[in-house]
Amino acid sequence: MAATSQPRVRRTAHNTQYTYNVSRRINSVQTYPVISPQGATIFLYAHEDGVTIVWRGGRQFKSEVIEEAAHGGARGGSKQNGNPPQDAVMILDSDDEDDNAATPNGQRSDSFIDKPQFEDVVDEDAPYPEITQTLDLSFGTAVQHIATLPMNPCSAEDAAWGGAEILKEKIVFAVSSASREVFLITLPLVPPSPLSKARKEFQEDLLAGKAGNGKWGETVTLLNGQERPSQGLAMTLAQSATPAERSRSADRSQSTSRSGSRVVVAAHTNEALGTLRLWDVALNSSNGQRIEPFQTEYLPRPLTSIAFNPTQHSQLLCNFSPDAVRIYDYAQASMPPDDSAEGQFPSQGSWLISFYPPFMRPTPSRKPVLAAEWICRGGAIFVLLADGQWGIWDVNGRAPQGAALFGKAASGTGIKGDALTEFSVTGYVEGTSPLRNPGASRTSAGGTSEFVPMTPHTRRDALNTAFGPERLVTVKGGVTVIPLPSTTTTTSDESMILWIGGAENVFAIPGVLKFWEAQSRKGSSAGANLFGGAQPTRMLRLTDLGAGLMGERCTGATGLVRAVKTGGLSSTGSDGLPVEVLVQGESRLVIIQESESVVGTKIGGVVAHRARASLKARDSSAIVVYPRPSQPSSVAYNLSSKPRSAFSRGRVGGLFDKPAADEDSNGGKATQQEKQASISAPGGTSSSRASGLAFFGNLDAAADGGGDDYDYDNDGGAMDEAEVQRGLELEMLDIMEIDKELDNLAVDSVRGRKRVFFE
């Protein structure tokens, strides 16, 4: 995806889709919660050569800077010898620590100071947020997974989460490669300018921009200890344990507190039966540093996914599908602390609680867990099962109605050694019934079911092998929770994106708390209809995604918080879906935005108004599938080859319009002789003309006239019998239509209803 790439725009009746074609195979997509200083939203995707960072929307680069970079003016014109401005990014072109390379004013002679220049305001005429900049970080190997901090979406000024001031200036994320390495990367939050990407050394050396060289101001920290590639990744801010469990000496704890902000990175692999490792990394670590794990947990089986609690930073949600979903706390020791232990965390953590999914009847196997995520800021767990069932485990008593699972709101550290199976609320995703009863769907599909033996033993074997639990193992799906920015008038809520099977089953929940409350009122019936409520209390199904993916299969879905025109974040409300859905294909990214012109996107909305496209949208090279708003919706053509009769009327809607007294049918001024002739015509009284029924005079003249000598065209020429007959038939049809319209008006007046025509 290049910075100048234009999406393929497709507007449907329910949403607008922006398809971006990528030249690489996409392995994973992750959104970053912090908005860049120029107002762009950031998302990252992993591919076979590394990771790409995309800045979308916000203020664009100035046109003269883009033209200068296109003509090759990079290094000489952008190098600064004096003090750099406050918004400049210092980029070192070499890792050489030679002191002689420094100039008298303190700046290194081989340093490149990037000074991005943006427009003053956001382009409000743009039909969609454009790609501001992209940056490819090459690792020389495929990147499989990306992890970011589980923080609320915010601007760069408010990004000091947990006192980490570095988050105001840096992008912090972790990646795992196919060659078993795990890296922690920091990168400037401001997108690099086109002049920075057009430097001469990138044209001379293809490996100059490799991650770790410092060309983009990035730092890369290698996390050692794994023998196999990671199957999942998560990260959070470090939360120190209690003094009794932390270390035997107080001076060691003080030295660790002076080291600045730290993060904890967790990764699980398939080593042995399953292994979980955790690393403690300082955000101000130097480039190329190697870190060893402080905890290694050997598991009874491999994990499927992991996720850190956004509030209780030390709690890790582990999915042991299909056995259970468990919570691991790395800061709480499973045994009494040892005085000889070193480090701020214990050598081993503890398992707090286990959640068991329901059984798959009539088999003794449990349903596989496709995904499990924290909701309500770590107070509950949302789980999606392979047969389409979903459920919510209320951990800390966050249910809108009803008591908590433990009788009261329990703290995160007070739960230990428990097991639960009951959902607070549960239901089934629409369209997943074939996963629960595939035999019936095959039989009802047209008699194509295979032969089943009639003996009880062989029938049982065929049911277990063809349509048993083994069939659900291949089902793919996922859940992504997107925290929404809170305001002074609204409480903090979350949106959720879930998918199961493919692009035909992608759903969005605008507000998790309102959805939970609505489901609690309905009860815990498994067959409850999730699509009967009003937005945002219902689960929305995204349709027509196959055309956006252009034949590719759906491999993931996440969400982007909508950014307003001013470059900030949109607040929660009833204006439709508050997030944009990002659907991941094999080599395509589709951003779906719920159309503001669709009936029902706003509560109480009745009439839909099509948004007018700007001049920039009409001149864009993107493929716009919907018609231009300037074109009329329908055009009427008169295809008749016969001359129009003088007494034949036009449309019914103009029968009762009062004609102008001094104008003829052609819009010109009528002469005094024509006025007198119209008044003295047989049967043509002035009152009939004023009422709009002037053609009655012509009908009377036609009835009194004699056969072939009557001139129907008023041009002095006689008409034959066939023309006379056709003219009479046309007039009778007109009279019948007039009667029909009068009857309809009479019926409508009796009913007391107003006729409204929709486009």
Secondary structure, DSSP 8 states (H G I E B T S, - for coil): --TT---EEEE-SSEEEEEEE-SS---EEEEESB--TTS-EEEEEEETTEEEEEEESSS-B-HHHHHHHHTT--HHHH---S---TT-EEEES-----GGGB-TTS-BTTEEEE---B-SS--TT-SS--EEEEEEEE-SS-EEEEEE-----B-GGG--GGG-GGGGTEEEEEEEETTS-EEEEEEESS---HHHHT-HHHHH-TTTTBTTS-TTS-EEEEE---SS--SEEEEEE-----HHHH-S-HHHHHHHHTT--EEEEEEEE-STT-EEEEEEEETT--TT-EE--SEEEE-SS--SEEEE-SSSTTEEEEEETTTEEEEEESSS-SS---TT--SSS-SS-EEEEEE---B-TTSS-B--EEEEEEETTTTEEEEEETTSEEEEEESSS--SSS--TTSS---GGG--SEEE---SEEEE-TT-HHHH-HHHHHHTTTS------SSHHHHHHHHHHHSSHHHHTT--EEEEEEE----SSS---EEEEEEESSTTSEEEES-HHHHHHHHHHH-S-TT--TTSS-TTSS-EEE---HHHHTT----EEEEEE-B-TTSSB---SSBS-SEEEEEE-SSEEEEEEE-TTSTTSBTT--S-------HHHHT--S-B-S--TTS-S--------S---TT----GGGTTS---SSB-TTSSB--HHHHHHHHSSTT--HHHHHTT-THHHHHHHHHHS-GGG--TTSSS----HHHHHHHHHHHHHHHHHHHHHHHHHHHHHHHT-------
